[in-house]
């Protein structure tokens, strides 16, 4: 269904003192794609955000950029075939699109860096899309539909394969002049610290992302274990050291964010957000370092789980 609205084209009034009617397409259904490091998820929603169709496929980063683009196009076309309505397209992706070049930058899915992802997908679809950083999509979804609903200034945190953040103010994404607002994962936690893929040293991401935490565990204990297993048994001295370091780094990093932004709420997402002690001991570690003798910023677990990104992608076309 194509719905046509009318609005005045004010620019024409300035030049010709006449008016002209223009047509706008109102999209009834929304397709959102969440491009992750290990999976690509797609969802088709109706106008009330009810799910019509949903599917996940593997990303297969090892097959390279072209393979990822083809997978996204195939998934979008499959979802689009489920509706006869006008459909918008939003894509949640690691990294951001450089405003000047149109190329992907700052992505921990490194085969995307320097590639015209948005342009290539638009060409294949023959339609315009909206593309946003995964942390921005997470923050938007949680602020409008999830745990942070009702808060004016929301800082959404991703702690997974990478560390990122998004800022939503009064229901609108705040992206900043160069589209990097909220990128706390790449502020320097320790000068001359761990090397980061971004080319700097000591980034937050190299200390409290899932892979960084697993790497540190291996260094301390000689055991290669997934994060979810590590946090089940933290009783011996090496385990206590690992936890203390984690809390110290987590506390310092988020305290810096609060000192600068002073959000109404922080909501945590990504695999590490499932660690229970972040919501009591972790919160205390943050509060202890904030530049205030009165700190009440809620630090909440997300309510949309790993679906926040795909819902956020749909919400880009509100």
ABEGO torsion letter per residue (X at the ends): XBBBBBBBBAAAAAAAGBBBBBBBBBBABBBBBBBBAABBBBBBBBAAGBBABBBBBBAGAAAEAAAAAAAAAAAAAAAAAABABBBBBBBBBBEBBBAAAGBBBGBABAAABGBBAAAAAAAAAGBBBBBBBAAAAAAAAAAAABAABGBABBBBBBBBABBBBBBBBGGBBBAEAAGABGBAAABBABBGBBBBAAGBBGBAAAAABAAAAAAAAAAAAGBBBBAAAAAABBABAAAAAAAAAAAAAAAAAAAAAAAAAGBABBBBBEAAAABAAAAAAAAAAAAAABBBABBABBBBBBAAEAAAAAAAAAAAAX
